[in-house]
Amino acid sequence: MAFDPARPAYYLAPRYCPMTGSAHPVIDPATLEIVGHTADATEAERETVLDAVTAAQRAWRVLDAKSRARALHRLADRIEGADHRETAILMSREMGKPYPEAIGEIANCAPVFRYYAEMARDEAGKVAGTTQAGSFQYARYEPLGVSVHIVPFNFPVLLMCWTVAASLAAGNGCIVKPALETTLCSLDFMRHFNEVPESLVACLPGGARLGQALVTSSRTHAVAFTGSVAAGRAVAAAAAQAMKPAVIEAGGSDPMIISDSAPLDVAAAGAVTAAFHLTGQVCTSAERLYVVDAVHDTFVAEFARRTRSLRIGSGLGRSEIGPLVSEAARDRVARLVEDARAKGAEVEIGGCIPPDQPKGWFYEPTILTGCHEEMELLRAECFGPVAAVVRVKDFDEAITRANASPFGLGASVFTTRLGEAMEAAERLEAGMVWVNNPLIDNDALPFGGWKASGVGRELGRQGLDAFRRTKMVVIDHKPRMQDWWYPYPDDWFLDGGGRGTG
């Protein structure tokens, strides 16, 4: 059957299968209209998928690396050659993402399959220097089995592809559990996996109960999760209990430092994008801005001026700022702003629901000044269009206060001093540091955080290693007796009349 947003379905390559559970509506956060329907997978549907993916993976794992790479390149070809407008429209309608960002997200998917297709061919093991003559000693990489991919709503297609591409390249089968808020666009995109062997990839809708069942199942062997810190800890604990590896990306509250050497027009423009991209619903959004006193007032004025040019509206209209994903998400943002105001923060711009958007879960892009660490906004992940500005006396204080956080995903700096750039790269406690160019990622470099922001890495060589295990192999091509084998010579023992040195 072809995918129809109105009819609940799950995907098991190469087909969509009707679901038997109760349907529930998917709501457009901009218009509050019904976009389609989905359902939670039943236990029987989950077991059917586990049976099928497990069987398919047995054949995939023994396929040679060149053939696996060829299949992934065909998948990339299909993604590059497809018309993604309907998927992008579904994404915009499901979670409010501006259409240019939705179509851009999908356009970035094909390269990661090509990268891992070739990485897995090139990185298949390591030959070590031998510990004894006549012995061939090496490590080989092997797949883990079936991997579970619990995907967030903010980048539902791209972040899924990051880990699925690596897992497939390593020789695994994959089960995707999409976010509840973006199930439809995730399912619509899955048709491109028709290029992989039958039943090797599945997309199974459902909530936290399904995620828990997949993570704890004895028939899954690795987990990739992106989401909140609380959910990430629960997934990591469940995976650890089952002794299976897990990559956990648990969000953050990223700092941005504005040096007194920074070109303020560039820094302000970068801050607007870093703070308000996707209505602030990006794991690496700049939420805490530490601005050196000498340029504080000038920077804030330019930051606010550029923010005023942002258009608020539906993701399918001409707008940069769409709605938040849900009413609960907007309520949380509003609560954090009110807490900051009650503790002394000043609203430079925003701080309210836009009066011309009476319907939908909109919130104005907001800049707060006079912020300090007693405000919950600086201690929690806001995940909304709010930038908390902190005045600091110098660059050293900025780094110290930027590090005073339980999070450590990313951090960004605007400066023209090489010394400050190098110091930031060395001292900032984060998994990623950007100097003068925030939010950039690279398929060939590891993506992930420190501290409460997660464990493990996506992308790069580490992203591939997350989905494979090593096996040490020692081969002596000429069998011979070794001098350390049993029984030991008498003169090796303390009472053997010899040197007693073993």
N, C-alpha and C positions, 0 to 999 in steps of 0.2 A: 504494500500500500504506500502511496505517496504521503508525505507529511502534511497534515492539516491542523493548524493551530486550534481549531474548534474541537478536535477529537483527541482525547488523551492517548498518548502512545509512548512506547519506549523504543530505543534503537538497538538492534543487534545486527551488525554488518552482514549483509548489505540491505536490510529491510527494516521497516517500521512495523511494530506489532501493537495491536490495540490493547489497552489496559482495562482491567476488570474492576478496579477500585472506584470509589466515588469521585466524580469530577468536581473540581473547584475552580472558580474563575481566576484569571490573571488580570490585574487592574493596572491601567495606564496611570502612573503617578502624576501626570500633567493634567489629564482630563477626567480621571476617575472612571473612564469607560472600560468595558470588558474587552480585552485583547484576544482572549482565547481561553482554553481550559486545559488543565492538567490533572494528574492524579498521583497518589503515592503508590509506589510499587508494592504489590502484595508479597508475602513470603514465597509463594509459588513462583511468581515472576522473578524474584531475586534468585531463587535456586535454579530456575531455567537458565538464566544468564550466567550464573557461576558454572554450571555444567558445560555450557557451550563455549565460553571463553577459555575454560581450563583445557578442554579438548583441542581447541584451535591452537592454543599456545604450545602444546606438545609438538606439533608439527612445525610451528614458526621457530621454536628455539633451536632446532637442528638444521634449519635452513642456513646455507652459507651466507657470509656477510655481504657479498656482492649482490646476491639475490634480494636480501632484505633491503639493501640500499636502493636497488632498482625499484622496489615496491614503494619506498618512501619518496623517491623522486617522482614516480607516477602520481602519487598523492599530491605532491607539491605542484606538479603540472596542472592537475585538476583544479586545485585552489586558485592558481594564477589565472586560469582560463575561464573561470566561472563568473557569472553575474551575481554579485553579492547584495544587490540593492534590497531585495526582500528580507534577507537576514538582518541587514543593518536597520531597516525600518522596524522589524520586530524588536530588535534590541532597544531602539529609541523608544518605542511604545511600552516596552516592559519596564524599563528602569530609568528613562528620561535622558539618556545620553544624547548629546547633539549628534545629528546625522553625520557630519563630517568626521567626527571622532569614531563613530561606530563603523563606518566604512573603512576608515584608516586603520582601526584595530584589526579588522579581518585581513586587510592588505599586508599586514606584517606577519601573517601566520606561515606562509609557504617557506620563507627562508630558514625557519628553525628546523623544519623537516629535512631540508637539504644539508644544513650544518651537521645534524646528528647522523644522517645517513653516511656521511663521509667520516665523521669523527669515530663512529663505531667500527668502520672498516680499518681505520688507521691505528686505533688504540685498542688492541685486543689482548694485550698482555705485556709482560716484561721478562727479559732474560737477565738473570743476575750473574754476577761474577761467582764462579763455582767455589764451594768450600773444600772440595777435594778433587784431585785429578780423575779424569774419566767419568765425571758425573755432569749431566745436563740438568740445570736447575732453573726453573722459571715459574712465573705466575700467569695464570690465565683468568680471563673474566667470563663469567657465566650469568645468564639471566636468573632472576629471583623466582619468577612464576607469573602470578597475576597481580597487577598493581591497581590500587584504588586512588581515584583522583577526585577530591572534594574541592569544588571550584567556587570562587566568590562571584558576586553579582556585578562588580564594577568593571572587570575585564573578562567576561564569561567565556569568550572564544580564545583570545590570545593566551591567557594564563593556562587554560586547559591544554593548548597546543604545546606550550613550553615543556610540560612534564610528560605528556603523552608521546611527543616526538622522541624524547630521550628514552622513555621506557620501551617503546616499540623498537628503536634502534638497538637497544640492549638485548632484545629477544623476548620481551614479556608480552602478555596480553593485558588489555586495559579495560577497566570499568570506570566510567565517568559518572559522578553524582553531581548534576548541575545545581546551581543555587536556585532556591525556590522562586526568586524574583526574576530569573532569566532562563527558565527552563525552555521556553519556546524557541528563542533564538539559538540556544545551544543545540536543541534537537534538530532544528532546521539546518544548521551547519554540519551536522554529523553525516549527511548524505555524501560528503566528499570521502568518507572512509570506506565507501563502496570499493575503493581501489585496493584495500588490504584484504587478506584472505578472509573467507567467511567466518563470522563469529569471533574474530580476533579482538574487535573493539565493540564496546556497548556503552549506551548512555541510558541510565536508569533514574527516572525522577523520584524524588522523595525528600523527606525532611531529616531531622536529626536522628530519628530512630533507624532509618535506612542507613545513614552514614555509620552509626555505631555498629550495626549488624555487619556491614561490609568490612569495617576496620577489624572487628574481633573474629571474623570468620576464619576458620582453619584453612580455607581454600584461597585466601588472599595472602600476599607475601611482602607487600610494600605499600606505603601510603604517601600521597602528596596532598597537603592541605594548605589552603589560604583562607584566612578569616580572622576573627577576633582573637584576642589573647586568651580569654576564658575558654572558648571552643578549642583553640589550639592546644591548650594545656590538657583538656579532656582527651583529645585525639592522641596526643603524644603519650599520655599515661596508658590509654588503651592499647596502643601499638607496643609500648614497652612491656606491658603485661603479657602480650602475645609474642614477645621477642622478635618483632619485625621492624625493619628500618622505616623511619618516617621523616619526610621533609616538611617542616612546619614554618610557614610564613605568616606571622601573627600580627602584622600591622605595626604602627608606630605613631609617634608625635614628632615629626622631623623638625630639627632646627635649621634656620637659615641665618647666616652671619653677614651683616653689611659693614664692611670696613670703611674707614674714612678715606681710603684711597680708591674706592670703587667709583666708576662712572655711574652716577645716580640714575640717569635715564635708562641705562641698560639694566641696572640692578632692580629698578622699580618695575620695568617691563617683565623681567624674569620672575620677580616676586608675584606679580599678578597671575602669571601662568602657573607657577609652582603652588600657589595657595588656592587658586580657584578652578583649576582644571578639573573637569568632571564634577563641578559643584563641590570641590574639596573632598570627593569620595575616592581618593587615590591613597593607597597605603603609604606612598612616599610624598604626600602633600606636605608643603612647608607650613606647619601650624604655629611654630614659635619663631619669631623674628627678633634677633638680637642686633640692635643697631647702635653703632658707636656714637656717643653723645655729640661729637663735632658735626655729624651729618644727619642726626636724628630728625630734626624738624623739616629739613629740606627733603629728605627721603620720604617721610610720611606724607608730605604735601604732594609729591609726585606720584607716590603709590596710590593715594586716594584719587588723584586726578585721572589716572589711567583706569582705575577700577570703575569710575563713573561711566566709562564708555562701554562697559559690558552690557549686553542685552540679555534680558531674562525672558524665558518663554519655553514652549514645547521644544523638545529635541528635534522635531520635524520642521520647525520654523527657523527663522534667521536669529539664532540666539547662541550665546556662549554659555550661559548659566541656565541649566535645566532644573527640574524639580529634584528634590531629594527622593530617595528610593521609596520611602514610606512615611506615613504620618508619624510613626514612632521615631524614625530617624530625625525628622524635623523637630519634634518635641524635645529630643535630646540636645540638639544644637541650640535651640532657644533657651533651654534650662542652663546650659553652660555659659551662654552669653549673659543671662540675667545674674548668675552667680558672680561672674567677673565684674559686672557693673556694680553689684552690691558691695564688692570689695575694693572699689575705687577705680576701675577701668573707665576710660572715656571712649565713647563711640565716635570715631572719625567719619565713618560712613556705614550705612546699613543698620544692622541690629534689629531687623523686624521682618515681618512677612510683607512682600511687595503689595501695595494697595491695589495695583492694577492686575493682580493675579489672585482673584478670590477663590478660584478652584484649583485644586492640585496642591502638592506638598512643596511649595516654593519657599525660599528664604533668601533675602538679599545678601550679596557678597558683603562681608563685614570686616572692618578694620578696627581693632581696639588698641588703644595706647595706655600707657601707665600700668601695664600688666606686671604681675609678680607671682612667685611660686606658691603663694597662699591660695591662689585661684585654681579651682579644679581644672580649668581649661589648659593649664600648663602641666598638669599631672596626668591627664587622661587623653585618649585619642578622641578628637572631636568628630572627625570624618564628615565635615561639612564646610561651607564656604566662609570660614572665620580665620582671620590672621591675628594672632596675639603679638603685639609689638612690645619689646622690652628694651628700655634705654640702658646702655652699659657705658662705662667710662673708656674702655679700650678693648683691643682685640683679645688680650689674654683673659679678661673677665668674660667676654663673649663665649670663648671656648669652655671655660670652667662652668658657666651656667648652662650652656648647651648640653654638656655631659651630665648635668644633674637631673637625670630622667631615668625612669625604669626602662625606657625604650632605647633601641639602638638600630633602627632600620637604615635610614639614610640621613645625610646632612649635607648642606650646601653652603657655599661661601661666594661672596662677590668681593674681589680685590684685584689690584694691579701690582701688588708686591709679591715677588716670587717667594720671599721668606715666609709671608703669611700663608700662601698657598701650600707650601711644603709643611709648615707647622700644622695647618689644618688637617692635611692628609695623615700626619703622624699622630696627632693628639685627639682628634674627634673619635668618640667611642661609637662607631657605627659600621655597619657592614658595607656601606657605599658612601663615597664622598664625591661631591660634584663642585668644581670650581668654575664659576662663571657660566655654567650650562646645566641647570638642574633637570632632574627626571629622566635623563638619558639612560638607556640600557643597551646591552650588546650581547648577541647570542653567544659570543665566545668568552664572556666574562661572567663570573659567578654572581648571582643575585640572591641576597638574603640578609638577615639582620643579626645583631648581637643582643645580649640581655633578653628582655621579655619579648623582643621582636621575632624570636624564632630560633630554630636549629636546622642545620643542613642548608644546602644551596640548590637553586635552580640555575639552569643555563651553564655554559662552559663545560669543561671536563668534569667538574664536580657534579654538575647536573646529570651527566651520564652515569657516573659512578654510583649515584644514589639508587639506581635501578639495576645494579649488577653486583655480584659477589665474587671474591677472588678464590682461587684454588691454587695452592702451591704444589708443584709437580717436581719430583726428583727422578731422573732416569739415568741409571748406569748402563750403558750399552754393552759393557762386558762384565757379566756377573763374576764377582770374585769375593773371597773371604776378606772381611774388614778386621783390622787389628783390635778394634774396640768391642767386637761382639763377644757374647758369652761363650765359654767360661773365661773369666779373667785369669791371667798368669799369677802364680803364687806370689811373685815378688811385687805385685801391686798392693798386697795387703800389709797392714801394720805388723802382723805377726808372721809374715811369710819369709822372714829372713832377708828381705831385700830392702829397697830404699823407702818403701811405704808411701810413695807419692802418688799412686793411682794413675 
